[in-house]
Amino acid sequence: MNRVIHPIEQESFRRLRARLDTSRFPPLTRAVVERVVHSSADLEYAADLVMDEAELERAHAALHAGAPVVADVEMVAAGITRRETVCRLREARSGPGLTRSAHAVRLAYEEVGPGALWVIGCAPTALEELLTLDASPALVIGLPVGFVGAAESKAALRESGLPAVSNVSEKGGSAVAAAALNALLYHPVSTEETL
């Protein structure tokens, strides 16, 4: 079923492209950049985001083949449209040396196992915890926001070698993380894509 695009969204993307030339990006990178910029009205994301087109292609194929999607918080989950997500924050508990968000990542991993797409837009500690697991993710969208640990956790994600979408600065958040996943959901599936 094709997604019906509202005229307001069409006009918003027209204005975005009038202010930001995204034609230099390969297709999936362009889709992610545009969707994140659209969700935030922040043109600086075009230079701040870090991703690899080949990794996005593999993640796109995995997503459309039914790989599970895990969200760190319910705000991220609520922003992901057209796809069920796993979010275990309600069941999670904090403890000594363990935040509730980190515990939620452990619980989610127990449920989904390897090969999931992880969407982290709130808690740097959730991203840090994911990096300690042998999660073998299809993709990690690591866009937590904040002045404590956000930029550092995203740098650790990039250094980990895991397939990822991240950004260099402290900014991020639930809306942009969900937007990055939605960009992959909305992008057409090519008949040539394989896992």
GIMO-V182694 format. One record per backbone hydrogen bond with DSSP energy under -0.5 kcal/mol. NH is the residue of the N-H (numbers start at 1). CO is the residue of the C=O. E is the energy in kcal/mol with one decimal. If there is no record, write none. Layout:
# GIMO-V182694
<<NH | CO | E> <NH | CO | E>>
This chain:
# GIMO-V182694
<<5 | 3 | -0.5> <6 | 4 | -0.6> <10 | 6 | -2.2> <11 | 7 | -2.5> <12 | 8 | -2.4> <13 | 9 | -2.4> <14 | 10 | -1.9> <15 | 11 | -2.4> <16 | 12 | -2.5> <17 | 13 | -2.5> <18 | 14 | -1.4> <19 | 15 | -1.2> <19 | 16 | -0.8> <20 | 16 | -1.8> <22 | 20 | -0.9> <25 | 22 | -1.6> <30 | 26 | -3.0> <31 | 27 | -2.2> <32 | 28 | -2.4> <33 | 29 | -3.0> <34 | 30 | -2.9> <35 | 31 | -2.2> <36 | 32 | -2.7> <37 | 33 | -2.7> <38 | 34 | -2.7> <39 | 35 | -2.1> <40 | 36 | -1.3> <41 | 37 | -2.6> <42 | 37 | -0.7> <43 | 41 | -0.6> <45 | 42 | -1.5> <46 | 43 | -1.6> <47 | 44 | -1.3> <48 | 44 | -1.2> <49 | 45 | -2.4> <50 | 166 | -3.1> <56 | 52 | -2.2> <57 | 53 | -2.5> <58 | 54 | -2.0> <59 | 55 | -2.4> <60 | 56 | -2.9> <61 | 57 | -2.1> <62 | 58 | -2.3> <63 | 59 | -3.0> <64 | 60 | -2.3> <65 | 61 | -0.9> <66 | 63 | -1.3> <67 | 62 | -2.5> <70 | 117 | -3.0> <71 | 86 | -2.7> <72 | 119 | -2.0> <76 | 73 | -0.5> <77 | 73 | -2.1> <78 | 74 | -2.8> <79 | 75 | -1.1> <79 | 76 | -0.5> <80 | 76 | -0.8> <80 | 77 | -0.9> <81 | 79 | -0.7> <86 | 69 | -2.6> <87 | 85 | -0.5> <91 | 88 | -0.7> <92 | 88 | -1.0> <95 | 98 | -2.7> <98 | 95 | -2.5> <103 | 99 | -2.3> <104 | 100 | -2.2> <105 | 101 | -1.6> <106 | 102 | -1.8> <107 | 103 | -2.5> <108 | 104 | -2.6> <109 | 105 | -2.6> <110 | 106 | -2.1> <111 | 107 | -1.3> <112 | 108 | -2.8> <113 | 109 | -2.5> <115 | 135 | -0.9> <115 | 136 | -1.8> <116 | 113 | -0.6> <117 | 68 | -2.9> <118 | 116 | -0.6> <118 | 139 | -2.6> <119 | 70 | -3.3> <120 | 118 | -0.6> <120 | 141 | -3.3> <121 | 119 | -0.6> <124 | 122 | -0.6> <126 | 123 | -0.8> <127 | 123 | -1.4> <128 | 124 | -2.7> <129 | 125 | -2.2> <130 | 126 | -2.3> <131 | 127 | -1.8> <132 | 128 | -0.6> <132 | 129 | -1.3> <133 | 129 | -0.7> <133 | 130 | -1.0> <135 | 133 | -1.0> <138 | 116 | -2.5> <139 | 116 | -1.2> <140 | 163 | -1.9> <141 | 118 | -3.6> <141 | 139 | -0.5> <142 | 140 | -1.0> <142 | 165 | -2.6> <143 | 120 | -3.2> <143 | 141 | -0.9> <145 | 122 | -0.7> <146 | 170 | -1.7> <149 | 147 | -0.6> <153 | 149 | -2.6> <154 | 150 | -2.0> <155 | 151 | -2.1> <156 | 152 | -2.3> <157 | 153 | -1.9> <158 | 154 | -2.2> <159 | 155 | -2.2> <160 | 156 | -1.2> <161 | 157 | -0.6> <161 | 158 | -0.8> <162 | 157 | -0.6> <165 | 140 | -2.3> <166 | 50 | -2.2> <168 | 48 | -1.7> <173 | 143 | -3.0> <177 | 173 | -2.3> <178 | 174 | -2.6> <179 | 175 | -2.1> <180 | 176 | -2.1> <181 | 177 | -1.7> <182 | 178 | -2.8> <183 | 179 | -2.1> <184 | 180 | -1.1> <185 | 181 | -2.0> <186 | 182 | -3.1> <187 | 183 | -1.3> <190 | 188 | -0.5> <193 | 190 | -1.2>>
